[in-house]
Amino acid sequence: MTGESKKIKIISIFGTRPEAIKMAPVIRELKSCPDVDSRVVVTAQHREMLDQVLAAFNIKPDYDLEIMRPGQDLFDVTVAVLKGLKGILEVERPDLVLVQGDTTTTFTGALAAFYCQIPVGHIEAGLRTYQKYAPFPEEMNRVLTTRIADIHFPPTDRSRDALLKEGIDSDIIFVTGNPVIDALYQALEQPFHLDPEISRAFRDNKRVILLTTHRRENLGAPLQDVYMALREVLLAHPDVAVVFPVHKNPAVRSEVTSVLQGVERVYLTEPLDYLPFINVMKRAYLVLTDSGGIQEEAPALGKPVLVLREVTERPEAAAFGTARLIGTDRCKVEDEVNRLLDDEGAYLEMANAANPYGDGRAASRIIQAIYCYFGLREAPADFSPAEKSIVP
C-alpha cells in the first residue's frame, strides 16, 4: 500500500465512556487527515454514559451496535459485539482497526478484526498488574489484546517495557502519552453546568474531596470500610466536604445508602457527565478513587490521588508521586486522607509532582505512528514527561 492509490481506511471501535474520552482526540485528528478515511463504530456497552461523551466531543458514529441490555453479563457483551462487528468488518474491510484500553469491547473488537485478518492498533497498550483477576476482567482483556495487536501505543516507558518483556517487536511499539490528557485539555475549554448541590459543596466548604468507587473487587466490606473512614475524616475536619457521584451499580448504592446517606457534608449525586466531572475534579482539593483513568487525569490538574486498590496497572503515578496506592482498609484510608489534609508539605509534594501520563499531544503521535506503520512517514519521537523527578 503506497497511500497514493487510495485513502487509509481506519475503523475506531469503542463502547464505554472511558474509551470514548480517550478515543475522541484520536478521532478528531483522524478526521483532519485528508488521506485517511475514518469510520467510527460504537458498541454502546454502556449506553447513557457513552452518549454523554459522544455529545461533548461531537462524535457521530457511523455504526451503533446498541448492545446494552438489562442484566447483561460478560458472555452477553462478548457475543453481541462479535456478532455485531462481523458484518461491519466484512463489508468495510478497513486497513486498520483501532481499539482502546481494556474493556470487553476492546478485546472483542480486536478479536473480531483478527477473525477478519485485519491489522489492529491498541491505544493505551502495555498496562499490567500481572494479576489475572485484579482488575477483573480488565487485566486479561489487555493481555489478550496485546497478543492480537499489530501496532501498540503504550502511554509510558513502563508500559512499553512491559510489552518488550512479552516479546513484542520494538519496531511496532510507539510511546505516545495517553490521549486522556489531550481530551482533558480540550474539554476544559468548553462550557459546563454544575448541579446546585455540588456548587453548594464548593461554596460552603473550604476543601472538597472528590470520591468515586465502582470496582468489582471492592464491592461489599471494602467499600463499607472506605465510607466509614470518610465519616471519621469529616468529623475531624469541619472545613472538609465530600462530593460523591455514585455509580449506578446497585451493590455500590446499597453500601452508600447504609453508611453515607444523610451524613453532613457528604454530597451524593448521580454520575456526572464528563464536562462537569472534570471541572469538579479541577476544583477539588484531592481525589479518592478506585478508577483507572482518574489516576491519569487528576495529576494533570495538580490534584493528589489516593487509590483505593491493592494493585494498579498505572504504577507511574505512584513512582512520580502524584498518586498513592492505599487499598481499602478503614484505618489506612483514614490515616492517608488525614495526612494530606493536615500536612501541607505532604500535600504539596503530591500536587506539584510531574505528570507521567501525557502532554496533550498523544493523538498526533498516534496518527504519525500509524503513518509510519504504513511506510508513509518517519516514526514520532517517544513521549517523555517534562521532568524525571521521581519521589522515593
N, C-alpha and C positions, 0 to 999 in steps of 0.2 A: 504494500500500500504506500503510495507516494504522497497523498494529500492533495495532488493536483487533479486527479480524475474525479474525486468525489469528496464530500464532507465526511469527517469522522462522526459516526453516529454513536452517541453515548446515552444510555438509559440510567437514570438515577432512581434507585429503589429505596423507599423507607416507609415506616408505618407508625412511629411513635413521636411524641413531642420532642424528646431529646435528639432523636435522629434528624428530625426536620430542622431544628435550630442549627445543628452543625452542618447539615447539607445546604441550608439556604444560601450562605455566601458562595459555595461552590457552584450551585445552580445559577446564581446571579452572574458569576464570572463566565460560566459556560455560555450563557445567553449572549454575552458580549463578544464571543469569538465568531468571526464570520465564516470560518472553515469548520465549525462544529455544528452538527445537528443534534440538539439537546432535547431529550424527552424525559418526562417525569412520571413515575409510577408510584402511587401510594397504596399500601395495603390497608390502611386505616385499622391497624392492630389496636390503636387507641383512637377512637373517632373524635370525641369532643376536644380533647387536649391537642390532637394533631391539627384540627381545623383552626384553632386559635393561632398557631404559628404560621400556617399557610396564609391566613389573612394578614398577619403582621408583616410578613415579608412579600406579600403579593405574589405567591406561587400558585399557579393554576395547573393542576396535574393533567397530563394527557390521558392517564388511565387511573381509575379508582376502583380497587377490588372490593372495598366495603365489607371486609371480612368480620368486623366486630359483631359478636353475638353475646347475649346474656349468658353468664356462666361458662364461657369458653375456657378451655384449658390449653396446655401446650400442644397436645395432639391435634386439637381442632385448628389452632392457628397454623401449625406446620402444614397440615393437609390443605387447608384453604389457600394458603399462599402459594404452595407448589402448583396446585390446580389452576389458580388464577393466573400465574405467571407463564405457564406453559404456552398457552395460545398467543400471548403478547410477544414473547421472545421468539417464537417460531415465525410469526408474521413480520416483526420489526427487524430481526436479525442484526442487532447493533454490533458495532466493533468493540464495545466495551460496556460492561455493566459496573456501576459504582454502588457499593453498599457502605454503610457507616456503623461503626461501633460493635455492639454485642447483643442485640435483641434477637428474638426468634425470627423476625423479618430479615435481619442481617444474614444470619446463617442460611435460612431457607432461600433467600434471594440469590445468594452465592451458589447454593446447591442447584437451583433451577437453571442458572446460567451455565454451570458445569454440565448438567444433563444436555444442554443445547450446544455444548462445546464453544461457548462464548467467553472471552477473557474477562476476568473480574479484577477490579481495583478496590482495595479495602482502606477506607479512611478511618483513622484512629486505630491503626493496627499495632499489635505487639504488646498490648496491656495484659498483664498477668498477675494472678495471685498464687498460681501453682497449687491451688486447692480446688478440686473438682466441683465441690458443692458450695463454694464460697467465692463470689456470689453465685447463686443458682437461679436460672440456667446460664447466666451470662458468661461465666468462665469458659465453659465448653463451647458456647456459641462462638466466642472469638478464636479459640484454639482451632476449631474445625474450619472456620472461615479462613484462617491463615493457610491451612493445608490446601484449600481450593484456590486462593487468590493468586493472580499473576503479577500484580503490581501492588506494593504496600506503601502506605503513607503513615508511618508512625509519627506521633506528635513530638516525641522527645528522644534524646540519645539513649535513655534507658530502655525505652520500648523498641528502638532499633536493635540494641544489643540482645534483647530477648529473642528477636527474630533471627539474628545471626547465630545464636546458640542453638536454634532449632533447625539450622541448615538452610535458611533462606539465602539465596544469592544476593550479595550486596548490590549488584547492578540493578536490581528491581526494588530496592528499598530507598525511599526518599523521606528524610526527616523534614516535616513541613510546619511544625507547630500545630495547634489544634484550632480548627475553624470556629470553635465555640467563642473564641476571643474576637474573631472577625465579627461574628453575629452580635456579640455583646456591644462592641463599639458602634456598629451600625444602628442597633436598636435603641441605644441610649439617646440618639438624636431625634427619636420620634416622640410625638405627644402621647400622654398616657393619662389614665384616670385611676385614682386611689379610692377605695371604699371609705366612707366616712369614719367607720370604726377604726380602720388602720391609720387613717390620718390622725385620729384622736390619740392613738397609742404614741405616735411621734410627738404630738403637741403636748401631751400631759406628762411624759416621762423623759428623763434626760438620756437614758441609754436603753436601746431596744435590742433584744436577742431575736434573731430570725431562726426559727426551728422548722425543720422538715424531717419526716420519717416515713418510710414505706417498705424497707427491705423485708423480704420473706423471713430471713433468718432472725430478724429482731421481733417478730410477732410474739405476743404473749408477755411473759415475765420480763424480758429485756426492755420492751417499750415501757412497761409499768415502772421499772426502775428509773428509766430516764425521766419520766414525767414526775415521779416522786422527788427526784433530785432537784428538778427545777422549782418545785414548790418550796423546797428549803432555801434555794438561792433567792427566790423572791422575798421570802420572809426576812432574809438578812440584808437585802438591798432595796429599800423603798423607792429608789430612783430608777429601778430597772423594770422593764416590761418584756413580755414575750409575744411576738406575732407568730402565729402558727397556722399556715394554710394546711388544712387537714386533708390527707389523702382520702380518696373515695373508698378504699378497701374497708369493708365492714369490720374486719378484725382490728384495723388501726383505730377506727372510730369508736369501737367498743371500749378500748383502753383509754382513749382520750376522754370519753364521757365519764368513765368511772373515776379518773384521777384529776383531770384538769377543768372539767365543766364547772363554771361558776367561780373559779379561783380568781381573786382580784389581780388585775394587771396581766391576765392572760387573754389575748385577743384571738379567738378561734374564728377562722374564716374558711370558706370554700376554697378549693385550689385556685390559685391566681393565674390569670393569663400571663403570657411571657413578659409583656411590656411592663405591667405594674409589678410583677415579681422582681425583675432585675432592678427596678427603681426602689423597691423596698429593701433589697439587698444593698444597694448603694447607700441608703440612709441608715442601715442598721449599724450597731456597734460591733457585733460579732455574730458568727453563724454557727449553728449547731445542727448537724445533718448526718444522715446515712446515705445520701445521694452520691453519685459519682461526678456528674457534670458540675455541681455546685463547688466541688473541690477545685475545679479549674476556673470557674467564673469569679468567685469571691476574691481570690488573690489579685485578680486584675483590677479590683476596686479597692484594694488595700484593707480587706476585711479578714481578720483571723478566722480560721475554720477549725472547729473541733469535730472530729469524725467519729460517729457512733458505730464503729465497726471494729472487729478484731483484726482484720486484714484488709488491705486495699490494693487495687490494681493501679493506683496512682501514687506510688511512694515518693515521686519527685517533690510533691508539696511538702511532705514531712522533711525530706532532705534539705530543701531550701528554706524551711522554717515558716512557710505560710500556713501550714496545717499541722495538727497533732492528732494522732490516732489514739482514741481514749476508750473505745469499747462502750459497754452499756452498764457496767457495774455502778450501782447507785452512789456509793461513796466516791468512786473515781470521777464520775461525771460532776458531782457537786464540787469536789476539790478543784478540778480543772477549770470549771466555769468561774468559780470564786477567784482563782489565781489571776485570770485575765481581767476580772472586774476590780480586783484590789491592788494589783501590782502593775503600775503604769509602764514600768520598764519591760516587763514580760509582754504586755500588750503591744507596745511599740515595736519590739523586736520582731513579732509576727507580722504586724501591719506593714512594716517597712521592708520586709524581705523581698527579694527578687521573685518575679512570677516566672516559673519554669515552663509555662504551657503555651505561650504564644505572644505575638506582637501585632496581631491584626492583619497579617499578610499570608496566612496559611493557604487560603483559597488560590491565590495567584501562584504559589509554589506547586500546589496540586495540579493546576492546569499546565504549568510548564513541564512538570514531571510526566504528565500524560503525553504531551507532545514529544518528549524525549523517548518515551516508550515506543511511540510510532516512528521514531527516527527523524523527527522534524525539527528538533531543537536540542541545544545542549541541556544537560541536567542542571536544575537550580541548585544554588548553594543551600546547604542544610541550615535549618533554623537553629539558632543558639540563643539562650537568654542573654540579656544585656550584660549581666554580671554573674559570676560564679560564686557568690558569697554564700556558701553552704553553711548552715547553722549546725553545730555539732549536736 
